[in-house]
Amino acid sequence: MVSHRFAPPIYDPQDLGRDRDRVCKSVLRTMMGKTVEKPRGLRDIAARFEGGVDSWSKIAVPGLYELYESYLRELTDRPITLLELGVHGGASLKTFASYFPNGKIIGVDIKGDELDFAGFPNIFFAYGDQRKAEELDAICAAHAPDGLDVIIDDASHYGTWSLGSYNALFPHLKQGGLYFIEDWTTGYWDDWPDGSRLQTFLGARDAEPPGRRIPSHDFGMVGLVKYLIEEVASGWIRPVMTVPDHRPLRMETMHVYKQVVVLRKARIDADAHPHSSPTERFQWGLAQEKSLGSKNADAAAHAAALARVHVELGRLAHEAEWERAAAARLSTALAAREEELEAMKNSTSWRITGPVRLAGNALALLTRPLGRALGRSPGRNE
Ligand SMILES: C[S@@+](CC[C@H](N)C(=O)[O-])C[C@H]1O[C@@H](n2cnc3c(N)ncnc32)[C@H](O)[C@@H]1O
């Protein structure tokens, strides 16, 4: 059966000889009901917006766009919501906006006066600081009330700042959503504000029993990546092997590439909420995470108070140590004086002058009342 929708165009067979390619394409276009195009790759799209000279550009990082594409390809035509922290000139936002024509692309940066997204109706720019959870919360509430499908952190590349935005944004990520963290290897750079050249630690070979800890390079973004391993293990983190842990699983997978780290958020068991819609399940998950967040904040406040007490204890212990040292110095000096005095008493001259001192003391005893009678105040040598 030939569908009317796919009715071939009218053409003169003689044309085939003259302009075969054009006619074949025309037939194909009509049969497929859409324009036949070369498959669009992220790198090809990015090349329209990104120059090779900008050191911030993703296109300058070999393999990065290909990695993104391996995760995002299946979402291309979906009405996804993507948020990127760190916009710079806006090239990556334009790339994603073109790659997801049905998607909503949100860019967040502390700067952005020069940005121009004319011709990109699916890009939304918002001023926001990745360190400020309340700003990120407000942006998500305004632009992504049903949650985010994809989050990209390409902002400061400082470990603690990125951890702050991770804590703020992860609750807004939908179950099964993707969280990309770029440029984590800045943590290995000596000249990056929170980086450091690689610190290596050699394990003791014959340690018996096994050494309990392996110290590890944990500077800046590298520290963040190592911190995130605990997020992958959550749900399996328990005080001892036999006690189950009831914390919810946060992460399904964590893939670490040299260019980027990719986290996939755990999916909540839909059977546990059989009657709820995806939006309701997202809101439920968000509420759970918020309450977990406030418990974490309480725990952090307690830890901070405890740390302050430890600092004070340390200061007091230091003072006590100082006082002990001063007392020890005084008692050494006293012992030396006593020794000197003893030696002086035992010396010949002390014994010879002994009667004179006795007479002097006796004379003082006698003259003291006389002095009082004459109204003189007692002098030192009386
Ligand atoms: C690497 S560039 C972003 C490049 C862009 N994503 C691209 O691929 O074309 C980093 C951006 O992060 C922004 N940034 C730095 N610190 C930030 C912060 N605390 N909060 C939000 N954005 C920040 C900078 O202003 C800069 O525009």
The ligand as a Gaussian input file, in Angstrom:
#p B3LYP/6-31G(d) Opt

LIG

0 1
 C       35.203000      27.743000      31.397000
 S       34.218000      29.162000      31.304000
 C       32.705000      28.513000      30.696000
 C       32.798000      28.061000      29.275000
 C       31.508000      27.639000      28.631000
 N       30.803000      26.660000      29.421000
 C       31.798000      27.041000      27.266000
 O       32.028000      25.840000      27.195000
 O       31.789000      27.809000      26.318000
 C       33.955000      29.473000      33.013000
 C       32.889000      30.457000      33.388000
 O       32.566000      30.253000      34.740000
 C       32.196000      31.475000      35.308000
 N       32.317000      31.411000      36.776000
 C       33.434000      31.520000      37.539000
 N       33.132000      31.458000      38.836000
 C       31.787000      31.292000      38.911000
 C       30.880000      31.179000      39.995000
 N       31.288000      31.225000      41.263000
 N       29.567000      31.015000      39.720000
 C       29.135000      30.990000      38.431000
 N       29.956000      31.104000      37.374000
 C       31.257000      31.268000      37.598000
 C       33.139000      32.475000      34.662000
 O       32.577000      33.780000      34.714000
 C       33.271000      31.914000      33.251000
 O       32.386000      32.572000      32.371000

